Amino acid sequence: MDQNKLNKAIELHRVNNFDSAKLLYEEIISDDDSHFLPFFFLGALELDLQNYQGAIKQLKLSLDKNPNHSHTYLNLGTAYYELRDYKNCKKYYEQGTKINQVNNELLQNLATIYKDTGDIDKATSLYKKIYNNNPDDLKAAFWLHNLKVLKLDKGLKKKIKLILKNKNSSYTNKLFGNMLLSKYANKASLYKDELKFILNFHDVVYEYNKIRFETRKTFIFEDLKNIKQYFDKSITINGNEKIRESINPIFIISHPRTGSTLVEKLITYNQDNLRPGEEASVCSIIGDEFLRDKNFNSRIDEISEKIINKYQSVGLISKKEKISFTDKSTDSVYYLGWIKSIFPNAKFINCTRDPKASIVSILRNNLGSQSWAHKISDITKYIDDFYNLIDYWQKEHQIEIYNFKYEDLINNFEHESKRLMDFCLLKWSKDIINFNTSSKFFTRTASNLQVRQPMYKSIDREYESLAALFENDLKKYKWSNYSF
C-alpha cells in the first residue's frame, strides 16, 4: 500500500474534496487490495456522501481484511442506522464493543439504538457503564437523568459547573452540561435561569455549526419558502404509474414538537400494510433539485424516479408486497404540490398544538441538525413560514390537509383517534389506546422517551411559565392567538 497516496487521499477527504479523494482511494485499492485501510476510508467517504449501500460494501471488504478494527464496526452500524435496518445496526455496534470496550462513540451509539428501540434496560445499563468509566461524561449523565436513574443533586451540579469552567471542555460536555443545568433550574421553577441555560446550550450548537447553519438558513428563509411559486399544477409524470397509484402514503407535515411522532405511532399501530417512515426526508430530493436549478419542473420524471427509488431503498415501497408508508419529514410542507402529483392518493396531516408549547419544547430539546431551531427569532420565523405554506397549499391548490389538534386528542382520545383513522381510511379499534406499547415501536426523534409514556389525561400547561419570558416576540404573529 502506498502510504503517501493514502495520506493525500485522506487530506482531500478531510477538506470535502470527495471526488478527488474517491478516485485516489480507488487507485490505491486497484494497485494493492491487500490492506484494509483504503477500503475503510472509502467506506467512510461513501458514508459522508450518504451512499449507505456503497459504504456497507466497502466497509465489509475492509472487515474481511481486518476483523479487529472497531471503527469499521462503528461506521457499519451507522450506515445501517441511516437505512433504518436496526437489527444489523445493533449487530455491528455490539460486535464492535466486544472488540473495543472503551470506544466511547461505539458505546454511546449502541446505547442510543437501545434507547430508540425501547430496550430501556440495556440502554440504562450501557449509559451506567459509560458514566462509571468516565464520571465527567455529561452526555451519559444527561441520559441517565432522563432515564430516571441519576438524580440532580448538589454534587452533580457542582461537578457540572467545574467542568464548564474548564476552557478545554469538549463540545459535548458544554452542550449537555448546560442542558442539565437548565433542568435544575426548571425543577426549582427558576424559569429565567432555565431560559439562560437553554440559550447557552443552543449557542454552543450554533457556534459549532455556524457556517453551515447560516448557509442553510439563507436557503430556507429566502429561497425555499418561495419554492411554491415554481409549482406548475399542469405537470404530468410518466413512469412508475402502477406503483404511484397503488399506494396510499400518509405525509405528516407538521413542524416539530406538535405531537407528530405520537400521530405516526397511532396510525401505524397494528396496521400490517402501513410502514412508519419516521423522517425519511426523501422529498428533500426536490429541494436539492431546486437548489441546483429553479426551473426543475422539466425534470419531474427523473425526480419522481429518484424519490421512488429512495423510498424503495429504505423499505417503504415494495414491488413484491402491497404496502404503503408514512413520512413525517418536516420539510415536506415545501413540496406538497409535487408530492401530490407523484403520489395522487397521498394523505396529508398537519398536527397543531399551542405554538407556545411547541416553541418551549423546541428550546428545551436539541434539534441539533435543524439550522433554524436554536434562536427564538428563527424558530418563530420558521413557524410563521410553515403556517403560510399550509394556508397556500390549501387555498391556492385545494390540497386536502387534515388539521389535527393535539389538545383535542388529549381531551377526547376515542373521538379524535376515530376521526383521524377515518381520514386515513384505516381501521380503528379500542385497542388503539395501547399504541405506544407495541414491540415494533421505534422512534429516533427528540420525543423517543416521552411518547412511550401513558397518554396524558389533561393538558400540561407548565410550558406557559417559560413562554411568558418571550411572549412579546410572538404578538406580531396571527397564530399567537391559538386557543383550546
Phi, psi and omega per residue, in radians:
M1 nan 2.330 3.134
D2 -1.444 1.779 -3.059
Q3 -1.150 -0.620 3.123
N4 -1.109 -0.741 3.095
K5 -1.100 -0.739 -3.136
L6 -1.109 -0.747 3.111
N7 -1.061 -0.704 3.121
K8 -1.126 -0.739 3.129
A9 -1.118 -0.726 3.134
I10 -1.096 -0.702 3.132
E11 -1.163 -0.727 3.071
L12 -1.069 -0.712 3.109
H13 -1.105 -0.746 -3.087
R14 -1.070 -0.607 -3.119
V15 -1.672 0.313 3.050
N16 1.153 0.427 2.994
N17 -1.529 1.264 -2.927
F18 -1.157 -0.716 -3.086
D19 -1.086 -0.836 -3.124
S20 -1.164 -0.712 3.127
A21 -1.086 -0.748 -3.122
K22 -1.088 -0.778 3.130
L23 -1.047 -0.706 -3.114
L24 -1.240 -0.723 3.053
Y25 -1.001 -0.809 -3.117
E26 -1.133 -0.627 3.103
E27 -1.143 -0.740 3.118
I28 -1.070 -0.767 -3.134
I29 -1.146 -0.678 3.128
S30 -1.102 -0.651 -3.141
D31 -1.303 -0.614 -3.078
D32 -2.755 1.858 -3.078
D33 -1.755 0.401 -3.046
S34 -1.552 -0.284 -3.038
H35 -1.833 2.549 -3.058
F36 -1.338 -0.485 -2.970
L37 -1.079 -0.776 3.113
P38 -1.043 -0.663 3.089
F39 -1.142 -0.714 3.140
F40 -1.078 -0.843 -3.107
F41 -1.213 -0.589 3.070
L42 -1.152 -0.685 3.066
G43 -1.108 -0.710 3.108
A44 -1.118 -0.648 3.100
L45 -1.133 -0.774 3.110
E46 -1.078 -0.593 3.083
L47 -1.130 -0.751 3.100
D48 -1.083 -0.590 -3.139
L49 -1.465 0.032 -3.125
Q50 1.101 0.410 3.024
N51 -1.634 1.407 -2.917
Y52 -1.232 -0.633 3.094
Q53 -1.151 -0.712 3.088
G54 -1.117 -0.665 3.103
A55 -1.091 -0.791 -3.130
I56 -1.051 -0.737 -3.140
K57 -1.034 -0.870 -3.098
Q58 -1.207 -0.679 -3.116
L59 -1.188 -0.593 3.091
K60 -1.220 -0.634 3.055
L61 -1.110 -0.695 3.080
S62 -1.089 -0.726 -3.106
L63 -1.150 -0.604 3.098
D64 -1.054 -0.588 -3.074
K65 -1.566 -0.399 3.080
N66 -2.639 1.645 -3.110
P67 -1.383 0.136 -3.068
N68 -2.037 0.385 -3.129
H69 -1.795 1.842 -2.975
S70 -1.125 -0.550 -3.114
H71 -1.194 -0.413 3.051
T72 -1.164 -0.740 3.085
Y73 -1.117 -0.685 3.109
L74 -1.027 -0.858 -3.109
N75 -1.213 -0.615 3.070
L76 -1.113 -0.788 3.102
G77 -1.042 -0.698 3.141
T78 -1.144 -0.721 3.111
A79 -1.069 -0.779 3.131
Y80 -1.186 -0.578 3.090
Y81 -1.070 -0.774 -3.134
E82 -1.184 -0.487 3.081
L83 -1.491 0.032 -3.140
R84 1.083 0.460 3.014
D85 -1.680 1.453 -2.962
Y86 -1.323 -0.399 3.088
K87 -1.131 -0.864 3.122
N88 -1.250 -0.550 3.072
C89 -1.014 -0.902 3.109
K90 -1.035 -0.766 -3.079
K91 -0.969 -0.859 -3.068
Y92 -1.321 -0.619 3.040
Y93 -1.086 -0.756 -3.127
E94 -1.135 -0.729 3.118
Q95 -1.115 -0.681 3.128
G96 -1.113 -0.699 -3.130
T97 -1.230 -0.418 3.066
K98 -1.225 -0.571 3.141
I99 -1.389 -0.706 -3.095
N100 -2.356 1.756 -3.064
Q101 -1.479 0.037 3.121
V102 -2.078 0.146 3.069
N103 -1.314 1.736 -2.991
N104 -1.080 -0.664 -3.127
E105 -1.123 -0.718 3.077
L106 -1.080 -0.807 -3.120
L107 -1.106 -0.757 3.138
Q108 -1.116 -0.760 -3.136
N109 -1.141 -0.677 3.108
L110 -1.155 -0.730 3.089
A111 -1.066 -0.673 3.127
T112 -1.112 -0.775 -3.115
I113 -1.182 -0.624 3.043
Y114 -1.074 -0.800 -3.130
K115 -1.100 -0.805 -3.074
D116 -1.177 -0.514 3.131
T117 -1.612 0.086 3.032
G118 1.513 0.126 3.101
D119 -1.513 1.247 -2.968
I120 -1.145 -0.635 3.138
D121 -1.085 -0.777 3.131
K122 -1.177 -0.694 3.114
A123 -1.066 -0.810 -3.127
T124 -1.070 -0.797 -3.128
S125 -1.053 -0.712 -3.102
L126 -1.269 -0.703 3.070
Y127 -1.092 -0.636 3.078
K128 -1.083 -0.745 3.136
K129 -1.086 -0.788 3.134
I130 -1.058 -0.779 -3.083
Y131 -1.224 -0.648 3.095
N132 -1.169 -0.653 3.108
N133 -1.189 -0.590 -3.105
N134 -2.509 1.569 -3.098
P135 -1.105 -0.177 3.095
D136 -1.639 0.102 3.122
D137 -1.419 1.708 -3.051
L138 -1.338 -0.310 3.034
K139 -1.174 -0.793 3.094
A140 -1.113 -0.702 3.114
A141 -1.066 -0.730 -3.139
F142 -1.059 -0.826 -3.096
W143 -1.262 -0.560 3.054
L144 -1.130 -0.630 3.052
H145 -1.153 -0.807 3.141
N146 -1.080 -0.523 3.114
L147 -1.516 0.159 3.045
K148 1.114 0.621 3.112
V149 -1.875 -0.690 -3.071
L150 -1.838 2.171 -3.116
K151 -1.488 2.612 3.092
L152 -1.493 1.415 -3.117
D153 -1.775 3.083 -3.069
K154 -1.107 -0.621 -3.131
G155 -1.108 -0.772 3.134
L156 -1.155 -0.725 3.140
K157 -1.055 -0.765 3.129
K158 -1.084 -0.745 -3.137
K159 -1.110 -0.739 3.129
I160 -1.036 -0.802 -3.099
K161 -1.132 -0.639 3.094
L162 -1.157 -0.725 3.125
I163 -1.102 -0.741 -3.103
L164 -1.230 -0.431 3.099
K165 -1.239 -0.406 -3.137
N166 -1.253 2.075 -3.103
K167 -1.078 -0.382 -3.116
N168 -1.657 0.210 3.105
S169 -1.012 2.478 -3.121
S170 -1.209 2.789 3.048
Y171 -0.940 -0.799 -3.104
T172 -1.067 -0.766 3.141
N173 -1.182 -0.667 3.076
K174 -1.071 -0.735 -3.135
L175 -1.135 -1.015 -3.022
F176 -1.316 -0.435 3.046
G177 -1.106 -0.815 3.109
N178 -1.195 -0.579 3.082
M179 -1.119 -0.729 3.112
L180 -1.154 -0.724 3.120
L181 -1.125 -0.567 3.083
S182 -1.157 -0.564 3.107
K183 -1.247 -0.646 3.034
Y184 -1.004 -0.853 -3.094
A185 -1.112 -0.693 3.118
N186 -1.105 -0.745 -3.134
K187 -1.046 -0.570 -3.134
A188 -1.623 0.119 -3.109
S189 1.024 0.546 3.088
L190 -1.698 1.379 -2.931
Y191 -1.225 -0.553 3.064
K192 -1.122 -0.726 3.082
D193 -1.170 -0.689 3.117
E194 -1.034 -0.819 -3.129
L195 -1.098 -0.668 3.115
K196 -1.033 -0.835 -3.121
F197 -1.226 -0.606 3.067
I198 -1.046 -0.862 -3.131
L199 -1.156 -0.527 3.064
N200 -1.073 -0.856 -3.073
F201 -1.244 -0.531 3.054
H202 -1.197 -0.608 3.065
D203 -1.095 -0.673 3.103
V204 -1.039 -0.835 -3.132
V205 -1.130 -0.773 -3.060
Y206 -1.138 -0.796 -3.121
E207 -1.123 -0.630 3.139
Y208 -1.148 -0.536 -3.071
N209 -2.015 0.352 -2.897
K210 -0.952 -0.864 -3.080
I211 -1.068 -0.849 -3.129
R212 -1.140 -0.752 -3.111
F213 -1.091 -0.756 -3.076
E214 -1.220 -0.606 3.041
T215 -1.133 -0.783 -3.126
R216 -1.145 -0.701 3.139
K217 -1.118 -0.667 3.084
T218 -1.036 -0.758 3.122
F219 -1.125 -0.779 -3.095
I220 -1.188 -0.846 -2.988
F221 -1.493 -0.346 -3.109
E222 -1.949 -0.613 -3.072
D223 -1.807 -0.977 -2.987
L224 -1.127 -0.609 3.141
K225 -1.087 -0.368 -3.129
N226 -1.760 0.108 -3.110
I227 -1.054 -0.488 -3.116
K228 -1.011 -0.490 -3.133
Q229 -1.144 -0.332 -3.089
Y230 -1.674 -0.004 3.138
F231 -1.335 2.252 3.104
D232 -1.983 1.883 -3.048
K233 -1.220 -0.132 3.129
S234 -1.567 0.014 -3.116
I235 -1.095 2.518 3.065
T236 -2.100 2.513 -3.085
I237 -2.034 2.222 3.086
N238 -1.825 2.660 3.090
G239 1.616 2.534 3.120
N240 0.961 0.458 -3.053
E241 -1.045 -0.727 -3.108
K242 -1.091 -0.783 3.126
I243 -1.145 -0.832 -3.038
R244 -1.089 -0.609 -3.085
E245 -1.599 -0.192 -3.071
S246 -1.639 -0.230 -3.105
I247 -1.888 2.756 -3.100
N248 -2.186 1.233 -3.089
P249 -1.183 2.644 3.115
I250 -2.099 2.048 3.138
F251 -1.769 2.070 3.068
I252 -1.675 1.833 -2.871
I253 -1.754 0.280 -3.026
S254 -1.183 2.692 2.953
H255 -1.333 2.823 -3.001
P256 -1.060 2.687 3.005
R257 1.169 0.696 3.104
T258 -2.080 0.084 -3.089
G259 1.730 0.245 -3.077
S260 -1.170 -0.639 3.094
T261 -1.141 -0.728 3.090
L262 -1.018 -0.795 -3.121
V263 -1.123 -0.731 3.138
E264 -1.086 -0.754 3.139
K265 -1.186 -0.573 3.131
L266 -1.144 -0.863 -3.030
I267 -1.358 -0.346 3.122
T268 -1.643 -0.092 -3.095
Y269 -1.115 2.170 3.121
N270 1.014 0.447 3.071
Q271 -1.847 1.733 -3.006
D272 -1.102 -0.518 -3.044
N273 -1.822 0.270 3.130
L274 -2.207 1.967 -3.065
R275 -1.752 2.299 3.091
P276 -1.249 2.313 -3.119
G277 -1.800 -0.074 -3.050
E278 0.914 -2.346 -3.133
E279 -1.811 1.425 -3.054
A280 -1.232 -0.475 3.100
S281 0.958 0.421 -3.096
V282 -1.202 -0.678 -3.070
C283 -1.270 -0.105 3.017
S284 -1.180 -0.177 2.985
I285 -0.954 -0.666 3.102
I286 -1.102 -0.766 3.120
G287 -1.065 -0.688 3.119
D288 -1.113 -0.717 3.113
E289 -1.151 -0.679 3.118
F290 -1.117 -0.693 3.113
L291 -1.108 -0.640 -3.117
R292 -1.303 -0.715 -3.089
D293 -2.783 2.022 -3.077
K294 -1.104 -0.456 3.105
N295 -1.589 1.142 -3.025
F296 -1.668 -0.075 -3.092
N297 -1.043 -0.503 -3.140
S298 -1.173 -0.299 -3.135
R299 -1.814 0.342 -3.019
I300 -1.076 -0.585 3.107
D301 -1.112 -0.776 3.126
E302 -1.123 -0.730 3.131
I303 -1.123 -0.772 3.111
S304 -1.030 -0.738 3.130
E305 -1.080 -0.749 3.117
K306 -1.071 -0.747 -3.108
I307 -1.147 -0.793 3.102
I308 -1.023 -0.819 -3.118
N309 -1.085 -0.683 -3.126
K310 -1.174 -0.747 3.091
Y311 -1.093 -0.652 3.103
Q312 -1.144 -0.687 -3.082
S313 -1.148 -0.447 3.115
V314 -1.788 0.229 3.003
G315 1.363 0.340 -3.110
L316 -1.696 -0.287 3.006
I317 -2.232 2.363 -3.126
S318 -2.306 2.379 3.061
K319 -1.389 -0.322 -3.080
K320 -1.647 -0.576 -3.089
E321 -1.954 2.640 3.055
K322 -1.581 1.594 -3.115
I323 -2.291 2.826 2.995
S324 -2.292 -3.008 -3.005
F325 -2.661 2.866 2.944
T326 -1.931 2.708 3.051
D327 -2.503 2.114 -3.124
K328 -1.991 0.577 3.093
S329 -1.167 2.259 -3.072
T330 -1.164 -0.436 -3.089
D331 -1.388 -0.089 -3.123
S332 -1.063 -0.455 -3.090
V333 -1.052 -0.461 3.140
Y334 -1.274 -0.377 -2.914
Y335 -2.057 0.331 -2.978
L336 -0.989 -0.709 -3.131
G337 -1.045 -0.796 -3.134
W338 -1.216 -0.695 3.115
I339 -1.042 -0.774 3.141
K340 -1.136 -0.572 3.095
S341 -1.223 -0.680 -3.138
I342 -1.296 -0.736 -3.125
F343 -2.069 1.520 -3.037
P344 -1.066 -0.390 -3.134
N345 -1.698 0.224 -3.094
A346 -1.144 2.498 3.019
K347 -1.909 2.575 -3.119
F348 -2.204 2.242 3.110
I349 -2.091 2.222 3.040
N350 -1.927 1.934 3.095
C351 -1.396 2.233 3.086
T352 -2.026 2.666 -3.118
R353 -2.764 2.726 3.073
D354 -0.818 2.034 -3.089
P355 -0.978 -0.536 3.099
K356 -1.085 -0.688 3.115
A357 -1.140 -0.724 3.134
S358 -1.116 -0.776 -3.107
I359 -1.108 -0.781 3.121
V360 -1.063 -0.732 -3.121
S361 -1.179 -0.687 3.072
I362 -1.073 -0.739 3.141
L363 -1.157 -0.731 -3.079
R364 -1.276 -0.337 3.099
N365 -1.819 3.047 3.124
N366 -2.088 1.657 3.051
L367 -1.499 1.155 -2.877
G368 -0.809 -0.776 -3.024
S369 -1.395 -0.196 -3.102
Q370 -1.479 1.990 -3.045
S371 -1.106 -0.481 -3.048
W372 -1.567 -0.053 -2.912
A373 -1.703 0.367 -3.019
H374 -2.187 -0.046 3.076
K375 -2.345 2.399 -3.086
I376 -1.014 -0.708 -3.120
S377 -1.113 -0.640 3.114
D378 -1.252 -0.710 -3.129
I379 -1.085 -0.799 -3.119
T380 -1.168 -0.644 3.099
K381 -1.133 -0.738 3.124
Y382 -1.077 -0.803 -3.130
I383 -1.119 -0.688 3.124
D384 -1.111 -0.770 3.083
D385 -1.066 -0.686 -3.136
F386 -1.049 -0.881 -3.128
Y387 -1.088 -0.660 3.116
N388 -1.135 -0.661 3.114
L389 -1.184 -0.751 3.088
I390 -0.999 -0.821 -3.139
D391 -1.065 -0.728 -3.120
Y392 -1.098 -0.887 -3.076
W393 -1.122 -0.613 3.129
Q394 -1.242 -0.799 -3.021
K395 -1.444 -0.739 -3.037
E396 -1.459 -0.505 -3.062
H397 -2.189 0.123 3.056
Q398 0.901 0.632 3.051
I399 -1.375 2.199 -3.103
E400 -1.317 2.163 3.124
I401 -2.228 2.223 3.112
Y402 -1.507 1.987 -3.140
N403 -1.580 1.748 -3.067
F404 -1.584 2.296 -3.086
K405 -1.848 2.031 -3.100
Y406 -0.965 -0.789 -3.083
E407 -1.117 -0.591 3.125
D408 -1.156 -0.652 3.117
L409 -1.127 -0.739 -3.133
I410 -1.112 -0.718 -3.069
N411 -1.360 -0.465 -3.121
N412 -2.618 1.330 -3.003
F413 -1.035 -0.850 -3.043
E414 -1.086 -0.860 -3.107
H415 -1.076 -0.831 -3.057
E416 -1.265 -0.612 3.105
S417 -1.186 -0.612 3.063
K418 -1.095 -0.812 -3.139
R419 -1.053 -0.732 -3.137
L420 -1.119 -0.808 -3.124
M421 -1.166 -0.624 3.077
D422 -1.072 -0.778 3.129
F423 -1.056 -0.688 -3.112
C424 -1.410 -0.027 -3.091
L425 1.023 0.720 3.138
L426 -2.036 2.671 -3.108
K427 -1.355 2.335 3.107
W428 -1.806 2.531 3.022
S429 -2.515 2.769 -3.130
K430 -1.059 -0.457 -3.121
D431 -1.139 -0.187 -3.069
I432 -1.088 -0.358 3.116
I433 -1.068 -0.349 -3.130
N434 -1.642 0.302 -3.021
F435 -0.954 -0.566 -3.054
N436 -1.571 0.205 3.082
T437 -1.854 0.011 -3.065
S438 -1.084 2.429 3.093
S439 -1.215 -0.310 3.118
K440 -1.538 0.015 -3.014
F441 -1.206 2.226 3.128
F442 -2.529 2.433 2.950
T443 -2.677 2.441 3.107
R444 -1.975 0.295 3.132
T445 -1.513 3.080 -3.127
A446 -1.127 -0.272 -3.108
S447 -1.709 0.346 -3.002
N448 -1.097 -0.482 3.086
L449 -1.598 -0.746 -3.080
Q450 -1.047 -0.734 -3.028
V451 -1.262 -0.213 3.077
R452 -1.470 -0.160 -3.112
Q453 -1.393 2.805 3.070
P454 -1.011 2.624 3.141
M455 -1.063 2.432 3.023
Y456 -1.096 2.585 3.087
K457 -1.634 -0.296 3.104
S458 -2.660 2.882 -3.098
I459 -1.303 2.205 3.065
D460 -1.483 2.030 -3.062
R461 -1.783 0.355 -3.112
E462 -1.042 -0.523 -3.109
Y463 -1.038 -0.399 -3.049
E464 -1.106 -0.506 -3.140
S465 -1.138 -0.723 3.100
L466 -1.300 -0.700 -3.121
A467 -1.074 -0.519 -3.134
A468 -1.054 -0.415 -3.103
L469 -1.310 -0.329 3.092
F470 -2.225 0.411 -3.092
E471 -1.027 -0.645 -3.127
N472 -1.110 -0.457 3.122
D473 -1.249 -0.253 -3.056
L474 -1.742 -0.290 -2.959
K475 -1.073 -0.450 -3.105
K476 -1.353 -0.128 -3.101
Y477 -1.783 2.392 3.140
K478 -1.049 -0.674 -3.050
W479 -1.238 -0.106 3.108
S480 -1.214 -0.217 -3.132
N481 -1.597 0.270 -3.136
Y482 -0.909 2.371 3.139
S483 -2.347 2.742 3.080
F484 -2.714 nan nan
